[in-house]
């Protein structure tokens, strides 16, 4: 976790710092113009060269021993940038973190700037042509998406109250979609996603190539062994392979290193045996995101 994120927000949770959602940031960095230009040609970003490298076929480049490490380093430096946003065609300052249901609710009820909308997920649309309304935006992004009809869902309600936004996020979370919150660009927060692997362009670089395109949550999964019935439903729901059934024990075991702390597996547990604990209570993983 970067020093900035550790120092700002409630309990180190940068996404609970309401300043990041403010109109003052929008005006300071002229983000209305910046974000409109970025999203008007959003699909082109997937094929634009960054630092001289094309993202097309990049999986092969990442696996090259030396060049792969250099490219990963450059990608992380760009994503983690805290410089003022200047180029809408580069993902500068676009870092996010996994958030469980409880923190997402706090964001929507107490931090997110109105108006609040729910737009189609562009990752899903670009990867498999599916338009699914599951990305919740707020503040100036609501104005931007109003001008870009292809992002607007055809069936679902588009503008949401805070309570409606919470209800929609809960619905996605129960499906197993992973809650993520994003700077876009730093230091402005405007996007609370419900990500589905393997489509998510924010999670895949981390899972597939080890690029820190997103931080793990402030939490880790815990298990009440006496309450667990060993049904294994939680194992099937985990997108990160952090749960596996142990036949000798008759219950799942948790691989804490692989756990992202999203908490969606809890929806699969009928006995309430799964719970989240703060990451800093796990000595081996405290401060490791």
Secondary structure as UniProt FT lines:
FT   HELIX           3..7
FT   TURN            11..12
FT   HELIX           14..16
FT   HELIX           18..21
FT   HELIX           23..28
FT   TURN            29..30
FT   HELIX           31..40
FT   HELIX           42..46
FT   STRAND          49..50
FT   TURN            51..52
FT   STRAND          53..54
FT   TURN            56..57
FT   HELIX           58..62
FT   HELIX           65..79
FT   TURN            88..89
FT   TURN            92..93
FT   STRAND          96..98
FT   HELIX           101..106
FT   HELIX           107..111
FT   STRAND          116..120
FT   HELIX           122..128
FT   STRAND          133..138
FT   HELIX           140..146
FT   HELIX           149..151
FT   STRAND          159..160
FT   HELIX           162..175
FT   STRAND          178..183
FT   TURN            186..187
FT   STRAND          189..195
FT   TURN            197..199
FT   TURN            201..203
FT   HELIX           204..209
FT   STRAND          214..215
FT   STRAND          219..223
FT   TURN            225..227
FT   HELIX           233..237
FT   STRAND          243..246
FT   TURN            247..250
FT   STRAND          251..254
FT   TURN            256..258
FT   HELIX           264..268
FT   STRAND          274..278
FT   HELIX           279..281
FT   TURN            283..287
//
